Amino acid sequence: MKTHFNKFQSIKEKFCIVNYNQDNYSIGGGLDDSKFASRRHEDAKDDCGKLTLGEATQLFKKASGLEVDRVKEIIEFQFSNLEWHHAGKLPKQYGGGMKKTYFINASQMCELAENWAKIVEAFEASKIAEQKVNDEKKSLAERKKQFLKENATWVSRVSVSGKPLFFHEEFSEMNGKFGWFESNPYRYKLPIYYSGWAFESEEKRQEYFKIG
């Protein structure tokens, strides 16, 4: 049984020496004569120096032992702008139109195989950093929510003259023929109503803004 190292070595030996079409946009656009796919898609599919993202994901899944979804994330992390072409139809529930097929070329396969451990390390670090940012945002949102609960009162749909003294506007609306909608004074000559938070004092309002 091949070890992970040997499997990565096999990928390197296969793809690091393979040439591929680097500019298949020169063949022109439009659909293939016999399939519901673009001419460029068929050219890329028949290129021995290219694999679909799905095919590449399966290779690196076998080589690394990681789950498919994780491998796909790692590849897309390393290459955020993969070559893609139209092929096949999307179901109506997904909006219809044509599907996109993503391709990885031999140079990218070689880069992944040669630097997999470093790429995974960078990917994991980015996920940790992303989670930290999300946690900080969540913590910030919770602190702001708690501050509002303790120091402000929600006020809904008041006129400009009815705004409380220490008011923080969240959104404004108009009431038209078919009900409430986001205010647009440039298009409609209707009264504007405001919703937001009424604070106990200007000091509390400014304190809220300083939370972040």
C-alpha positions in Angstrom: 0.0 0.0 0.0 1.3 3.4 -1.0 2.1 5.8 1.9 0.8 9.4 1.7 4.4 10.5 0.7 4.4 8.1 -2.2 1.0 9.2 -3.4 2.1 12.9 -3.4 5.3 11.8 -5.2 3.2 10.0 -7.9 1.2 13.2 -8.4 4.4 15.2 -8.8 5.9 12.7 -11.2 2.7 12.8 -13.4 2.0 16.5 -13.5 5.2 18.4 -13.0 6.4 17.5 -16.5 3.1 17.8 -18.4 2.3 20.6 -20.8 -1.2 22.1 -21.1 -3.0 24.7 -23.2 -2.4 28.0 -21.3 -4.8 30.0 -23.4 -7.8 28.1 -24.7 -9.7 31.4 -24.9 -8.0 31.8 -28.3 -10.2 28.9 -29.7 -13.3 31.2 -29.4 -16.5 31.0 -27.5 -19.8 29.4 -28.2 -21.2 25.9 -27.7 -19.6 22.7 -28.9 -21.2 21.2 -32.0 -22.3 18.0 -30.3 -22.7 18.7 -26.6 -24.4 21.3 -24.4 -21.0 22.6 -23.3 -18.8 25.4 -24.4 -16.0 24.8 -26.9 -13.5 25.9 -24.2 -14.9 23.4 -21.7 -14.5 20.5 -24.2 -10.9 21.7 -25.0 -10.0 21.8 -21.3 -11.7 18.4 -20.6 -9.6 16.8 -23.4 -6.4 18.5 -22.2 -4.1 15.9 -20.6 -2.6 18.7 -18.5 -5.8 19.6 -16.8 -8.3 18.0 -14.4 -11.7 19.1 -13.2 -11.8 20.4 -9.6 -13.7 17.2 -8.7 -11.1 15.0 -10.2 -8.2 16.8 -8.5 -10.0 16.8 -5.2 -10.4 13.0 -5.3 -6.6 12.6 -6.1 -5.6 14.7 -3.1 -8.2 13.1 -0.9 -6.5 9.7 -1.5 -3.1 11.2 -1.1 -3.8 13.1 2.1 -6.5 11.0 3.8 -8.6 14.2 4.4 -12.3 14.4 3.7 -13.4 15.6 0.3 -14.9 18.9 1.5 -11.7 19.8 3.3 -9.5 19.0 0.4 -11.7 21.1 -1.9 -11.5 24.0 0.6 -7.7 23.8 0.7 -7.4 23.8 -3.1 -9.8 26.8 -3.4 -7.8 28.5 -0.7 -4.6 28.1 -2.6 -6.1 29.0 -6.0 -8.9 31.5 -5.6 -9.3 32.1 -9.4 -9.5 28.7 -11.1 -10.1 28.4 -14.8 -13.8 27.6 -15.5 -16.1 27.0 -18.4 -19.8 26.4 -19.0 -21.2 22.9 -19.4 -24.6 21.3 -18.7 -27.8 22.8 -17.3 -28.6 24.0 -13.8 -31.9 22.8 -12.4 -34.6 25.4 -12.3 -34.6 25.4 -8.5 -31.0 26.7 -8.7 -31.8 29.4 -11.1 -31.4 27.6 -14.4 -28.8 28.5 -16.9 -25.5 26.7 -17.5 -23.3 25.0 -14.9 -19.7 26.0 -14.4 -16.9 23.4 -14.4 -13.7 24.4 -12.7 -10.3 23.1 -13.9 -6.9 22.7 -12.3 -3.9 22.7 -14.6 -0.7 20.7 -14.3 1.4 23.5 -12.8 -1.2 23.9 -10.1 -1.3 20.2 -9.4 2.5 20.2 -9.2 2.4 23.1 -6.8 -0.1 21.4 -4.6 1.7 18.1 -4.5 5.1 19.8 -3.7 3.8 22.1 -1.0 0.8 20.3 0.4 1.9 20.4 4.0 2.7 24.1 3.9 -0.5 24.9 2.1 -2.5 23.0 4.7 -0.7 24.8 7.5 -1.5 28.2 5.9 -5.1 27.1 5.3 -5.5 26.0 9.0 -4.0 29.3 10.2 -6.4 31.3 8.0 -9.4 29.3 9.4 -8.2 30.0 13.0 -7.8 33.7 12.2 -11.2 33.8 10.5 -12.8 32.1 13.5 -11.2 34.6 15.8 -12.6 37.5 13.8 -16.1 35.9 13.8 -15.9 35.3 17.6 -14.9 38.9 18.1 -17.8 40.1 15.9 -20.2 37.8 17.8 -18.8 39.1 21.2 -19.2 42.7 20.0 -22.7 42.1 18.8 -23.6 40.5 22.2 -22.1 43.4 24.1 -24.0 45.9 22.0 -27.2 44.0 22.5 -26.8 43.8 26.2 -25.9 47.5 26.4 -29.1 48.4 24.5 -31.2 46.2 26.7 -29.9 48.0 29.8 -29.7 51.6 28.5 -32.1 52.1 25.7 -35.7 51.6 24.5 -36.8 50.5 21.0 -38.9 53.1 19.2 -40.8 52.1 16.1 -42.0 54.2 13.2 -42.1 57.7 14.7 -42.3 60.9 12.6 -39.3 63.3 12.5 -41.0 65.5 15.1 -41.6 62.4 17.3 -38.0 61.4 17.5 -36.7 61.1 21.1 -34.0 63.5 22.1 -31.2 60.9 22.4 -32.0 58.8 19.4 -30.0 56.4 17.3 -31.7 55.6 14.0 -31.6 52.0 12.7 -33.8 52.5 9.5 -36.5 54.7 8.0 -39.6 53.7 6.1 -42.6 55.1 4.2 -46.1 53.9 4.2 -47.5 53.6 0.7 -50.5 52.1 -1.1 -49.2 48.5 -0.7 -47.8 48.9 2.8 -44.4 49.8 4.4 -41.2 50.0 2.4 -37.7 51.5 2.8 -37.8 55.2 2.5 -36.7 56.9 -0.6 -37.3 60.7 -0.5 -35.9 61.1 -4.0 -38.7 59.1 -5.5 -41.7 59.5 -3.3 -43.3 62.5 -1.6 -44.4 60.6 1.5 -43.8 61.2 5.2 -40.8 59.4 6.6 -41.0 57.3 9.7 -38.0 56.3 11.8 -37.2 53.3 14.0 -34.3 53.0 16.3 -33.1 53.3 19.9 -33.9 56.0 22.5 -31.2 56.4 25.1 -31.4 57.8 28.6 -28.8 60.5 27.8 -26.4 61.7 25.2 -23.6 60.2 27.3 -25.2 56.7 27.1 -25.7 57.2 23.3 -22.0 58.0 22.8 -21.0 55.1 25.1 -22.9 52.8 22.8 -21.0 54.1 19.8 -17.7 53.5 21.5 -18.4 49.8 22.0 -17.4 49.2 18.4 
